[in-house]
Amino acid sequence: MPGSAAPDLTLYAESSWMSPWVFHALVALEEKCLPYKLEVVSLPLQGDTRAEIERRALIARVPVLVHGETWISEALAISEYLAETFPSPDHPRLFPANLAERARARQIMLFLRTSLFALREARPTSSVFGRPTPRPMSDKARQEAAELERIAVTMISDDRPSMFGAWCIADTDLALALMRLIANQDPIDRRLVNYALAQFDRRSVHRFVAHLPTTR
Ligand SMILES: N[C@@H](CCC(=O)N[C@@H](CS)C(=O)NCC(=O)O)C(=O)O
């Protein structure tokens, strides 16, 4: 940390390590190279833990980032907070420097959060971080997979390792969405396989995966 003491950061995670939202926040902290403590809670949130998170972070969901007296839940709010509190050039970037690319990155991250519900149900993160559980996809899930593939191929048409000139946090989210298909051996464009596997080979993702119980 250039010229300052290490920040007082804690990330609330959940004990199954299956949450795509915790994944996003932990990767953001790791990519920022910030030291942080982990507080691992069981879901559903209950009792004093739930009451404390609700009181201090307003919304009782994980991930929660605690920075001193500031408590934030909602993964995207967390990565935006980290980007603005620990900005470039003293810290690595989470979002593209170019405004149009930054807007595109946010657009994709919001799309991934507000769409693809049938696909997410048919191909849950437990089939990515745990055992693949291929089962027939509904027509709706298949349509959503095709839409995801169309968007991803448009963004990574020429075998690039990231959507924009350099890695950004939207690459992590897009790679996880693609891994729902790849891990379950659903047919998908080879360039997207290369892209998603390269993203999952980043140190930040390895740091998340290291928390998974080895029995899976
Ligand atoms: N939109 C939120 C979603 C977070 C969320 O749904 N978290 C779940 C775990 S994956 C949770 O904390 N649920 C509370 C509970 O189960 O009691 C985000 O992006 O962070």
The ligand as a Tripos MOL2 file, in Angstrom:
@<TRIPOS>MOLECULE
LIG
   20    19     1     0     0
SMALL
NO_CHARGES

@<TRIPOS>ATOM
      1 N1        -27.7480   -9.0610   -5.6030 N.3       1 LIG1
      2 C1        -26.9180   -9.5720   -4.5360 C.3       1 LIG1
      3 C2        -27.2530  -11.0280   -4.3320 C.3       1 LIG1
      4 C3        -26.6000  -11.5850   -3.0880 C.3       1 LIG1
      5 C4        -27.3090  -12.8420   -2.6270 C.2       1 LIG1
      6 O1        -28.3650  -13.2210   -3.1470 O.2       1 LIG1
      7 N2        -26.7140  -13.4740   -1.6370 N.am      1 LIG1
      8 C5        -27.3060  -14.6610   -1.0680 C.3       1 LIG1
      9 C6        -26.3100  -15.8060   -1.0890 C.3       1 LIG1
     10 S1        -25.8460  -16.2220   -2.7310 S.3       1 LIG1
     11 C7        -27.6450  -14.3690    0.3870 C.2       1 LIG1
     12 O2        -26.8620  -13.7510    1.0850 O.2       1 LIG1
     13 N3        -28.8170  -14.7950    0.8570 N.am      1 LIG1
     14 C8        -29.2020  -14.5520    2.2150 C.3       1 LIG1
     15 C9        -29.7570  -15.7660    2.8810 C.2       1 LIG1
     16 O3        -29.7770  -16.8350    2.2460 O.co2     1 LIG1
     17 O4        -30.1460  -15.6620    4.0470 O.co2     1 LIG1
     18 C10       -25.4360   -9.3730   -4.8890 C.2       1 LIG1
     19 O5        -25.1370   -9.1820   -6.0590 O.co2     1 LIG1
     20 O6        -24.5850   -9.3660   -3.9990 O.co2     1 LIG1
@<TRIPOS>BOND
     1     1     2 1
     2     2     3 1
     3     2    18 1
     4     3     4 1
     5     4     5 1
     6     5     6 2
     7     5     7 1
     8     7     8 1
     9     8     9 1
    10     8    11 1
    11     9    10 1
    12    11    12 2
    13    11    13 1
    14    13    14 1
    15    14    15 1
    16    15    16 2
    17    15    17 1
    18    18    19 2
    19    18    20 1
@<TRIPOS>SUBSTRUCTURE
     1 LIG1         1 GROUP 0 **** ****
